[in-house]
Amino acid sequence: MSGQSSWAEVRQRMRAGAPEANDAEREARRQAARTATEAYVLGHHLRVIRCSCAPPFIATGFDTGCR
């Protein structure tokens, strides 16, 4: 045995380890994780945009939060 697992085996072990979670709950968790990841990425993109505009605002004393 190589010590590696296929995704199907991993999913099977995950389901065996948490039998109380049904498919609807798993899908809700997946969707919540996707939403959180998307919010994180969008927040990062907005910060990059804000920081690219930082020099004019620094002169006025406006704190852009870029560090």
PDB file of N, CA, C and O in Angstrom:
ATOM      1  N   MET A   1       0.841  -1.183   0.000  1.00  0.00           N
ATOM      2  CA  MET A   1       0.000   0.000   0.000  1.00  0.00           C
ATOM      3  C   MET A   1       0.879   1.236   0.000  1.00  0.00           C
ATOM      4  O   MET A   1       1.875   1.283   0.723  1.00  0.00           O
ATOM      5  N   SER A   2       0.535   2.232  -0.790  1.00  0.00           N
ATOM      6  CA  SER A   2       1.370   3.417  -0.963  1.00  0.00           C
ATOM      7  C   SER A   2       1.135   4.474   0.108  1.00  0.00           C
ATOM      8  O   SER A   2       1.932   5.405   0.227  1.00  0.00           O
ATOM      9  N   GLY A   3       0.087   4.361   0.875  1.00  0.00           N
ATOM     10  CA  GLY A   3      -0.212   5.366   1.885  1.00  0.00           C
ATOM     11  C   GLY A   3      -1.037   6.526   1.348  1.00  0.00           C
ATOM     12  O   GLY A   3      -1.399   7.433   2.097  1.00  0.00           O
ATOM     13  N   GLN A   4      -1.331   6.499   0.065  1.00  0.00           N
ATOM     14  CA  GLN A   4      -2.144   7.559  -0.541  1.00  0.00           C
ATOM     15  C   GLN A   4      -3.590   7.101  -0.638  1.00  0.00           C
ATOM     16  O   GLN A   4      -3.877   5.906  -0.711  1.00  0.00           O
ATOM     17  N   SER A   5      -4.488   8.067  -0.637  1.00  0.00           N
ATOM     18  CA  SER A   5      -5.915   7.767  -0.719  1.00  0.00           C
ATOM     19  C   SER A   5      -6.526   8.491  -1.900  1.00  0.00           C
ATOM     20  O   SER A   5      -6.086   9.576  -2.277  1.00  0.00           O
ATOM     21  N   SER A   6      -7.535   7.886  -2.472  1.00  0.00           N
ATOM     22  CA  SER A   6      -8.289   8.565  -3.519  1.00  0.00           C
ATOM     23  C   SER A   6      -9.299   9.505  -2.848  1.00  0.00           C
ATOM     24  O   SER A   6      -9.594   9.372  -1.660  1.00  0.00           O
ATOM     25  N   TRP A   7      -9.813  10.442  -3.622  1.00  0.00           N
ATOM     26  CA  TRP A   7     -10.809  11.370  -3.065  1.00  0.00           C
ATOM     27  C   TRP A   7     -12.045  10.616  -2.601  1.00  0.00           C
ATOM     28  O   TRP A   7     -12.665  10.994  -1.607  1.00  0.00           O
ATOM     29  N   ALA A   8     -12.406   9.559  -3.305  1.00  0.00           N
ATOM     30  CA  ALA A   8     -13.584   8.770  -2.910  1.00  0.00           C
ATOM     31  C   ALA A   8     -13.375   8.155  -1.529  1.00  0.00           C
ATOM     32  O   ALA A   8     -14.289   8.145  -0.704  1.00  0.00           O
ATOM     33  N   GLU A   9     -12.165   7.641  -1.279  1.00  0.00           N
ATOM     34  CA  GLU A   9     -11.872   7.069   0.040  1.00  0.00           C
ATOM     35  C   GLU A   9     -11.893   8.138   1.125  1.00  0.00           C
ATOM     36  O   GLU A   9     -12.386   7.903   2.228  1.00  0.00           O
ATOM     37  N   VAL A  10     -11.358   9.306   0.809  1.00  0.00           N
ATOM     38  CA  VAL A  10     -11.345  10.402   1.787  1.00  0.00           C
ATOM     39  C   VAL A  10     -12.772  10.812   2.132  1.00  0.00           C
ATOM     40  O   VAL A  10     -13.106  10.991   3.303  1.00  0.00           O
ATOM     41  N   ARG A  11     -13.603  10.957   1.121  1.00  0.00           N
ATOM     42  CA  ARG A  11     -15.001  11.336   1.363  1.00  0.00           C
ATOM     43  C   ARG A  11     -15.729  10.273   2.178  1.00  0.00           C
ATOM     44  O   ARG A  11     -16.523  10.592   3.063  1.00  0.00           O
ATOM     45  N   GLN A  12     -15.452   9.010   1.873  1.00  0.00           N
ATOM     46  CA  GLN A  12     -16.087   7.915   2.613  1.00  0.00           C
ATOM     47  C   GLN A  12     -15.682   7.957   4.085  1.00  0.00           C
ATOM     48  O   GLN A  12     -16.529   7.787   4.963  1.00  0.00           O
ATOM     49  N   ARG A  13     -14.405   8.179   4.364  1.00  0.00           N
ATOM     50  CA  ARG A  13     -13.950   8.276   5.758  1.00  0.00           C
ATOM     51  C   ARG A  13     -14.558   9.493   6.448  1.00  0.00           C
ATOM     52  O   ARG A  13     -14.914   9.429   7.625  1.00  0.00           O
ATOM     53  N   MET A  14     -14.677  10.603   5.715  1.00  0.00           N
ATOM     54  CA  MET A  14     -15.270  11.802   6.289  1.00  0.00           C
ATOM     55  C   MET A  14     -16.730  11.546   6.684  1.00  0.00           C
ATOM     56  O   MET A  14     -17.164  11.928   7.771  1.00  0.00           O
ATOM     57  N   ARG A  15     -17.471  10.901   5.794  1.00  0.00           N
ATOM     58  CA  ARG A  15     -18.872  10.606   6.089  1.00  0.00           C
ATOM     59  C   ARG A  15     -19.004   9.620   7.238  1.00  0.00           C
ATOM     60  O   ARG A  15     -19.930   9.729   8.041  1.00  0.00           O
ATOM     61  N   ALA A  16     -18.095   8.664   7.326  1.00  0.00           N
ATOM     62  CA  ALA A  16     -18.133   7.691   8.423  1.00  0.00           C
ATOM     63  C   ALA A  16     -17.789   8.374   9.748  1.00  0.00           C
ATOM     64  O   ALA A  16     -18.292   7.975  10.798  1.00  0.00           O
ATOM     65  N   GLY A  17     -16.945   9.386   9.706  1.00  0.00           N
ATOM     66  CA  GLY A  17     -16.548  10.089  10.926  1.00  0.00           C
ATOM     67  C   GLY A  17     -17.586  11.070  11.436  1.00  0.00           C
ATOM     68  O   GLY A  17     -17.569  11.426  12.615  1.00  0.00           O
ATOM     69  N   ALA A  18     -18.492  11.514  10.572  1.00  0.00           N
ATOM     70  CA  ALA A  18     -19.530  12.464  10.973  1.00  0.00           C
ATOM     71  C   ALA A  18     -20.884  11.989  10.452  1.00  0.00           C
ATOM     72  O   ALA A  18     -21.466  12.633   9.579  1.00  0.00           O
ATOM     73  N   PRO A  19     -21.396  10.874  10.973  1.00  0.00           N
ATOM     74  CA  PRO A  19     -22.663  10.344  10.450  1.00  0.00           C
ATOM     75  C   PRO A  19     -23.867  11.236  10.770  1.00  0.00           C
ATOM     76  O   PRO A  19     -24.916  11.107  10.140  1.00  0.00           O
ATOM     77  N   GLU A  20     -23.722  12.136  11.744  1.00  0.00           N
ATOM     78  CA  GLU A  20     -24.868  12.980  12.112  1.00  0.00           C
ATOM     79  C   GLU A  20     -25.163  14.051  11.053  1.00  0.00           C
ATOM     80  O   GLU A  20     -26.261  14.605  11.019  1.00  0.00           O
ATOM     81  N   ALA A  21     -24.188  14.338  10.199  1.00  0.00           N
ATOM     82  CA  ALA A  21     -24.393  15.355   9.168  1.00  0.00           C
ATOM     83  C   ALA A  21     -24.956  14.689   7.911  1.00  0.00           C
ATOM     84  O   ALA A  21     -24.348  13.775   7.355  1.00  0.00           O
ATOM     85  N   ASN A  22     -26.108  15.154   7.480  1.00  0.00           N
ATOM     86  CA  ASN A  22     -26.689  14.591   6.260  1.00  0.00           C
ATOM     87  C   ASN A  22     -26.203  15.389   5.045  1.00  0.00           C
ATOM     88  O   ASN A  22     -25.465  16.364   5.186  1.00  0.00           O
ATOM     89  N   ASP A  23     -26.618  14.970   3.878  1.00  0.00           N
ATOM     90  CA  ASP A  23     -26.139  15.611   2.646  1.00  0.00           C
ATOM     91  C   ASP A  23     -26.542  17.084   2.563  1.00  0.00           C
ATOM     92  O   ASP A  23     -25.773  17.912   2.074  1.00  0.00           O
ATOM     93  N   ALA A  24     -27.733  17.409   3.035  1.00  0.00           N
ATOM     94  CA  ALA A  24     -28.173  18.807   2.996  1.00  0.00           C
ATOM     95  C   ALA A  24     -27.292  19.683   3.893  1.00  0.00           C
ATOM     96  O   ALA A  24     -26.941  20.804   3.524  1.00  0.00           O
ATOM     97  N   GLU A  25     -26.941  19.166   5.063  1.00  0.00           N
ATOM     98  CA  GLU A  25     -26.071  19.918   5.962  1.00  0.00           C
ATOM     99  C   GLU A  25     -24.677  20.080   5.363  1.00  0.00           C
ATOM    100  O   GLU A  25     -24.070  21.147   5.460  1.00  0.00           O
ATOM    101  N   ARG A  26     -24.179  19.017   4.745  1.00  0.00           N
ATOM    102  CA  ARG A  26     -22.859  19.101   4.104  1.00  0.00           C
ATOM    103  C   ARG A  26     -22.864  20.144   2.990  1.00  0.00           C
ATOM    104  O   ARG A  26     -21.927  20.932   2.862  1.00  0.00           O
ATOM    105  N   GLU A  27     -23.918  20.141   2.190  1.00  0.00           N
ATOM    106  CA  GLU A  27     -24.005  21.109   1.098  1.00  0.00           C
ATOM    107  C   GLU A  27     -24.101  22.531   1.645  1.00  0.00           C
ATOM    108  O   GLU A  27     -23.518  23.457   1.080  1.00  0.00           O
ATOM    109  N   ALA A  28     -24.836  22.704   2.745  1.00  0.00           N
ATOM    110  CA  ALA A  28     -24.933  24.030   3.368  1.00  0.00           C
ATOM    111  C   ALA A  28     -23.563  24.482   3.878  1.00  0.00           C
ATOM    112  O   ALA A  28     -23.199  25.651   3.748  1.00  0.00           O
ATOM    113  N   ARG A  29     -22.818  23.561   4.451  1.00  0.00           N
ATOM    114  CA  ARG A  29     -21.464  23.894   4.915  1.00  0.00           C
ATOM    115  C   ARG A  29     -20.555  24.253   3.753  1.00  0.00           C
ATOM    116  O   ARG A  29     -19.781  25.207   3.830  1.00  0.00           O
ATOM    117  N   ARG A  30     -20.652  23.482   2.674  1.00  0.00           N
ATOM    118  CA  ARG A  30     -19.843  23.779   1.483  1.00  0.00           C
ATOM    119  C   ARG A  30     -20.168  25.156   0.936  1.00  0.00           C
ATOM    120  O   ARG A  30     -19.270  25.919   0.579  1.00  0.00           O
ATOM    121  N   GLN A  31     -21.461  25.472   0.870  1.00  0.00           N
ATOM    122  CA  GLN A  31     -21.874  26.774   0.346  1.00  0.00           C
ATOM    123  C   GLN A  31     -21.392  27.893   1.252  1.00  0.00           C
ATOM    124  O   GLN A  31     -20.956  28.935   0.762  1.00  0.00           O
ATOM    125  N   ALA A  32     -21.461  27.700   2.561  1.00  0.00           N
ATOM    126  CA  ALA A  32     -20.963  28.709   3.499  1.00  0.00           C
ATOM    127  C   ALA A  32     -19.458  28.905   3.329  1.00  0.00           C
ATOM    128  O   ALA A  32     -18.966  30.032   3.388  1.00  0.00           O
ATOM    129  N   ALA A  33     -18.731  27.815   3.120  1.00  0.00           N
ATOM    130  CA  ALA A  33     -17.288  27.915   2.907  1.00  0.00           C
ATOM    131  C   ALA A  33     -16.981  28.635   1.600  1.00  0.00           C
ATOM    132  O   ALA A  33     -16.062  29.452   1.541  1.00  0.00           O
ATOM    133  N   ARG A  34     -17.745  28.335   0.554  1.00  0.00           N
ATOM    134  CA  ARG A  34     -17.542  29.026  -0.729  1.00  0.00           C
ATOM    135  C   ARG A  34     -17.812  30.522  -0.586  1.00  0.00           C
ATOM    136  O   ARG A  34     -17.060  31.349  -1.101  1.00  0.00           O
ATOM    137  N   THR A  35     -18.888  30.862   0.116  1.00  0.00           N
ATOM    138  CA  THR A  35     -19.239  32.260   0.311  1.00  0.00           C
ATOM    139  C   THR A  35     -18.158  32.985   1.101  1.00  0.00           C
ATOM    140  O   THR A  35     -17.780  34.105   0.757  1.00  0.00           O
ATOM    141  N   ALA A  36     -17.663  32.351   2.156  1.00  0.00           N
ATOM    142  CA  ALA A  36     -16.604  32.970   2.956  1.00  0.00           C
ATOM    143  C   ALA A  36     -15.332  33.157   2.146  1.00  0.00           C
ATOM    144  O   ALA A  36     -14.667  34.186   2.265  1.00  0.00           O
ATOM    145  N   THR A  37     -14.990  32.177   1.325  1.00  0.00           N
ATOM    146  CA  THR A  37     -13.791  32.284   0.492  1.00  0.00           C
ATOM    147  C   THR A  37     -13.953  33.396  -0.533  1.00  0.00           C
ATOM    148  O   THR A  37     -13.028  34.176  -0.762  1.00  0.00           O
ATOM    149  N   GLU A  38     -15.117  33.467  -1.144  1.00  0.00           N
ATOM    150  CA  GLU A  38     -15.363  34.507  -2.133  1.00  0.00           C
ATOM    151  C   GLU A  38     -15.300  35.888  -1.492  1.00  0.00           C
ATOM    152  O   GLU A  38     -14.745  36.815  -2.083  1.00  0.00           O
ATOM    153  N   ALA A  39     -15.856  36.039  -0.301  1.00  0.00           N
ATOM    154  CA  ALA A  39     -15.802  37.317   0.404  1.00  0.00           C
ATOM    155  C   ALA A  39     -14.357  37.691   0.732  1.00  0.00           C
ATOM    156  O   ALA A  39     -13.972  38.854   0.610  1.00  0.00           O
ATOM    157  N   TYR A  40     -13.566  36.715   1.144  1.00  0.00           N
ATOM    158  CA  TYR A  40     -12.157  36.960   1.458  1.00  0.00           C
ATOM    159  C   TYR A  40     -11.403  37.437   0.216  1.00  0.00           C
ATOM    160  O   TYR A  40     -10.642  38.402   0.277  1.00  0.00           O
ATOM    161  N   VAL A  41     -11.619  36.752  -0.912  1.00  0.00           N
ATOM    162  CA  VAL A  41     -10.931  37.119  -2.147  1.00  0.00           C
ATOM    163  C   VAL A  41     -11.372  38.495  -2.624  1.00  0.00           C
ATOM    164  O   VAL A  41     -10.537  39.304  -3.029  1.00  0.00           O
ATOM    165  N   LEU A  42     -12.664  38.769  -2.581  1.00  0.00           N
ATOM    166  CA  LEU A  42     -13.156  40.080  -2.999  1.00  0.00           C
ATOM    167  C   LEU A  42     -12.608  41.179  -2.092  1.00  0.00           C
ATOM    168  O   LEU A  42     -12.253  42.258  -2.568  1.00  0.00           O
ATOM    169  N   GLY A  43     -12.539  40.911  -0.797  1.00  0.00           N
ATOM    170  CA  GLY A  43     -11.964  41.879   0.128  1.00  0.00           C
ATOM    171  C   GLY A  43     -10.513  42.154  -0.195  1.00  0.00           C
ATOM    172  O   GLY A  43     -10.068  43.300  -0.134  1.00  0.00           O
ATOM    173  N   HIS A  44      -9.772  41.120  -0.537  1.00  0.00           N
ATOM    174  CA  HIS A  44      -8.369  41.303  -0.925  1.00  0.00           C
ATOM    175  C   HIS A  44      -8.276  42.166  -2.173  1.00  0.00           C
ATOM    176  O   HIS A  44      -7.454  43.080  -2.239  1.00  0.00           O
ATOM    177  N   HIS A  45      -9.116  41.881  -3.165  1.00  0.00           N
ATOM    178  CA  HIS A  45      -9.091  42.668  -4.394  1.00  0.00           C
ATOM    179  C   HIS A  45      -9.426  44.131  -4.110  1.00  0.00           C
ATOM    180  O   HIS A  45      -8.789  45.028  -4.662  1.00  0.00           O
ATOM    181  N   LEU A  46     -10.411  44.376  -3.262  1.00  0.00           N
ATOM    182  CA  LEU A  46     -10.754  45.759  -2.923  1.00  0.00           C
ATOM    183  C   LEU A  46      -9.602  46.463  -2.219  1.00  0.00           C
ATOM    184  O   LEU A  46      -9.352  47.644  -2.460  1.00  0.00           O
ATOM    185  N   ARG A  47      -8.902  45.741  -1.350  1.00  0.00           N
ATOM    186  CA  ARG A  47      -7.759  46.334  -0.654  1.00  0.00           C
ATOM    187  C   ARG A  47      -6.666  46.697  -1.653  1.00  0.00           C
ATOM    188  O   ARG A  47      -6.048  47.755  -1.535  1.00  0.00           O
ATOM    189  N   VAL A  48      -6.421  45.833  -2.632  1.00  0.00           N
ATOM    190  CA  VAL A  48      -5.415  46.135  -3.651  1.00  0.00           C
ATOM    191  C   VAL A  48      -5.810  47.386  -4.418  1.00  0.00           C
ATOM    192  O   VAL A  48      -4.969  48.242  -4.690  1.00  0.00           O
ATOM    193  N   ILE A  49      -7.079  47.495  -4.764  1.00  0.00           N
ATOM    194  CA  ILE A  49      -7.550  48.676  -5.486  1.00  0.00           C
ATOM    195  C   ILE A  49      -7.375  49.923  -4.625  1.00  0.00           C
ATOM    196  O   ILE A  49      -6.882  50.945  -5.102  1.00  0.00           O
ATOM    197  N   ARG A  50      -7.778  49.839  -3.351  1.00  0.00           N
ATOM    198  CA  ARG A  50      -7.633  50.985  -2.453  1.00  0.00           C
ATOM    199  C   ARG A  50      -6.175  51.385  -2.294  1.00  0.00           C
ATOM    200  O   ARG A  50      -5.850  52.572  -2.312  1.00  0.00           O
ATOM    201  N   CYS A  51      -5.294  50.402  -2.136  1.00  0.00           N
ATOM    202  CA  CYS A  51      -3.877  50.701  -1.919  1.00  0.00           C
ATOM    203  C   CYS A  51      -3.236  51.268  -3.172  1.00  0.00           C
ATOM    204  O   CYS A  51      -2.276  52.034  -3.082  1.00  0.00           O
ATOM    205  N   SER A  52      -3.749  50.906  -4.336  1.00  0.00           N
ATOM    206  CA  SER A  52      -3.189  51.468  -5.561  1.00  0.00           C
ATOM    207  C   SER A  52      -3.558  52.937  -5.685  1.00  0.00           C
ATOM    208  O   SER A  52      -2.929  53.674  -6.444  1.00  0.00           O
ATOM    209  N   CYS A  53      -4.575  53.369  -4.944  1.00  0.00           N
ATOM    210  CA  CYS A  53      -4.991  54.777  -4.958  1.00  0.00           C
ATOM    211  C   CYS A  53      -4.460  55.526  -3.744  1.00  0.00           C
ATOM    212  O   CYS A  53      -4.820  56.685  -3.536  1.00  0.00           O
ATOM    213  N   ALA A  54      -3.619  54.895  -2.944  1.00  0.00           N
ATOM    214  CA  ALA A  54      -3.207  55.462  -1.664  1.00  0.00           C
ATOM    215  C   ALA A  54      -2.449  56.789  -1.745  1.00  0.00           C
ATOM    216  O   ALA A  54      -2.757  57.682  -0.956  1.00  0.00           O
ATOM    217  N   PRO A  55      -1.482  56.980  -2.643  1.00  0.00           N
ATOM    218  CA  PRO A  55      -0.688  58.218  -2.576  1.00  0.00           C
ATOM    219  C   PRO A  55      -1.484  59.523  -2.540  1.00  0.00           C
ATOM    220  O   PRO A  55      -1.151  60.384  -1.724  1.00  0.00           O
ATOM    221  N   PRO A  56      -2.517  59.730  -3.372  1.00  0.00           N
ATOM    222  CA  PRO A  56      -3.251  61.003  -3.257  1.00  0.00           C
ATOM    223  C   PRO A  56      -3.958  61.167  -1.909  1.00  0.00           C
ATOM    224  O   PRO A  56      -4.074  62.283  -1.403  1.00  0.00           O
ATOM    225  N   PHE A  57      -4.434  60.050  -1.322  1.00  0.00           N
ATOM    226  CA  PHE A  57      -5.154  60.148  -0.069  1.00  0.00           C
ATOM    227  C   PHE A  57      -4.237  60.379   1.113  1.00  0.00           C
ATOM    228  O   PHE A  57      -4.643  60.991   2.101  1.00  0.00           O
ATOM    229  N   ILE A  58      -3.003  59.897   1.028  1.00  0.00           N
ATOM    230  CA  ILE A  58      -2.068  60.074   2.132  1.00  0.00           C
ATOM    231  C   ILE A  58      -1.812  61.565   2.364  1.00  0.00           C
ATOM    232  O   ILE A  58      -1.672  62.000   3.508  1.00  0.00           O
ATOM    233  N   ALA A  59      -1.751  62.329   1.308  1.00  0.00           N
ATOM    234  CA  ALA A  59      -1.505  63.767   1.423  1.00  0.00           C
ATOM    235  C   ALA A  59      -2.638  64.472   2.158  1.00  0.00           C
ATOM    236  O   ALA A  59      -2.411  65.497   2.801  1.00  0.00           O
ATOM    237  N   THR A  60      -3.847  63.940   2.074  1.00  0.00           N
ATOM    238  CA  THR A  60      -4.994  64.580   2.720  1.00  0.00           C
ATOM    239  C   THR A  60      -5.196  64.072   4.136  1.00  0.00           C
ATOM    240  O   THR A  60      -6.039  64.595   4.865  1.00  0.00           O
ATOM    241  N   GLY A  61      -4.422  63.039   4.543  1.00  0.00           N
ATOM    242  CA  GLY A  61      -4.563  62.505   5.891  1.00  0.00           C
ATOM    243  C   GLY A  61      -5.619  61.427   5.978  1.00  0.00           C
ATOM    244  O   GLY A  61      -5.921  60.959   7.076  1.00  0.00           O
ATOM    245  N   PHE A  62      -6.186  61.019   4.867  1.00  0.00           N
ATOM    246  CA  PHE A  62      -7.196  59.953   4.878  1.00  0.00           C
ATOM    247  C   PHE A  62      -6.486  58.622   5.053  1.00  0.00           C
ATOM    248  O   PHE A  62      -5.570  58.299   4.296  1.00  0.00           O
ATOM    249  N   ASP A  63      -6.906  57.845   6.055  1.00  0.00           N
ATOM    250  CA  ASP A  63      -6.268  56.562   6.321  1.00  0.00           C
ATOM    251  C   ASP A  63      -6.913  55.493   5.440  1.00  0.00           C
ATOM    252  O   ASP A  63      -8.091  55.175   5.602  1.00  0.00           O
ATOM    253  N   THR A  64      -6.137  54.943   4.511  1.00  0.00           N
ATOM    254  CA  THR A  64      -6.653  53.920   3.615  1.00  0.00           C
ATOM    255  C   THR A  64      -6.586  52.534   4.238  1.00  0.00           C
ATOM    256  O   THR A  64      -7.227  51.607   3.741  1.00  0.00           O
ATOM    257  N   GLY A  65      -5.830  52.374   5.307  1.00  0.00           N
ATOM    258  CA  GLY A  65      -5.689  51.080   5.941  1.00  0.00           C
ATOM    259  C   GLY A  65      -4.656  50.196   5.268  1.00  0.00           C
ATOM    260  O   GLY A  65      -4.525  49.024   5.622  1.00  0.00           O
ATOM    261  N   CYS A  66      -3.921  50.733   4.305  1.00  0.00           N
ATOM    262  CA  CYS A  66      -2.881  49.960   3.601  1.00  0.00           C
ATOM    263  C   CYS A  66      -1.609  49.965   4.411  1.00  0.00           C
ATOM    264  O   CYS A  66      -1.113  51.018   4.812  1.00  0.00           O
ATOM    265  N   ARG A  67      -1.093  48.796   4.646  1.00  0.00           N
ATOM    266  CA  ARG A  67       0.149  48.689   5.397  1.00  0.00           C
ATOM    267  C   ARG A  67       1.046  47.699   4.741  1.00  0.00           C
ATOM    268  O   ARG A  67       2.154  47.458   5.220  1.00  0.00           O
TER     269      ARG A  67
END
